[in-house]
Amino acid sequence: MSNSIYIGYQFKVEPLQPGTEILIAELGYAGFESFVETDQGVTAYIQKDEWHEDILEDIQILKSDEFEFQYTFEEIEQVNWNEEWEKNFNPIVVDDLCSVRAPFHEKPNTKYDIVIEPKMSFGTGHHETTHMMIQHILKNDFKDKAVLDMGCGTGVLAILAEMKGAKPIDAIDYDNWCYVNSLENVERNNCQHITVLEGDAKLLQNQKYDIIIANINRNILLNDMAAYVKCLKPNGLLFLSGFYNQDIQAIQEECNKHGLTYVESLERNNWVALKFVN
C-alpha cells in the first residue's frame, strides 16, 4: 500500500473538539482511511482510486453552523505512515489503569500496558468510542469469558480483554488493513487466546459468546443486532459504541426488540458507549 497515490486533506477545525472527532468519523464512512490529528484539526488521507470531486458532499458536519472549517488538499505519493504516526501519535492512559502506546514510547506504570502500531487502522484509544469501550472492559469481569470483538480495528479491545483473563476471543474486521494490523498487534502483545478473522457478521454462524464488544457505527449495529443476539449466551453482556447521543433511542429500541436489557451508558463529547445484558 505504501506505493499507492493518496489525496491528503488538511482540515482546520474550530472549535477543535468535538469537531475533529466527528469529522474523522464521517470521513471514515466516506472512504478516508488514515487520519493524523494536528494542533489545528486533522490531516485525512484517501487513496486516489477511491477519491472523486464530490467526496465531501455527504460530510454533514461541514454544513453545520456550530463549527468552522478550512481545508486544502493535494496529491501525495508514498506516504511514510510510520513517520506520520511517530510525529503525531501520543500515548494515552485510561482511568490510571490502562495505557495504549506505540513501541517507541516509554513504558508507563499501569496495570495494563497495550503496545500497538496503529498504521491506518481505527482504534488507537484516542477516539472517544475506543476510550469508553476500554472503560467498560476495565469495569467488568472478563475472566474465562468467551469474547467477540466486532469491528476490531487495531485489536486493542480484544487485547485488553485477554489481559483481563478472557478466553477464547474472536476479533473480526471486514477491512483487510485492520485484519493484518490486528494480527500484528496480537502478536506484539504476546496474546495466546485471540483469533483474528477477516469478514463481517456472516462469520458468526453457530458461535456462542459470554461478552460481545461492537464498536462500529449506528447502521451496521442496527443491521447486525439479530446476529449478535443469536450468538450471545444467556445473561451475556453486549457493549455497543460508534454512534452519537442522538442515536441512543434507535439502538435501544433495536436491542429491546431482541430481548436485551439496558444497563449503563458512558458519554464523551456526544459519543456514547452502551451496556446491555441478555
VENCORMO-V424968 format. One record per helix or strand. SS is the DSSP state (alpha for helix, beta for strand). FROM is the first residue (numbers start at 0). TO is the last residue. Records with the same first field share a line. If there is no record, write none. Layout:
SS=FROM-TO + FROM-TO
//
This chain:
beta=4-13 + 33-36 + 40-46 + 67-76 + 91-93 + 97-100 + 111-114 + 146-149 + 168-172 + 193-197 + 208-214 + 231-243 + 260-267 + 270-276
alpha=15-29 + 47-49 + 59-62 + 80-87 + 127-138 + 155-162 + 175-187 + 200-203 + 217-229 + 244-256
//
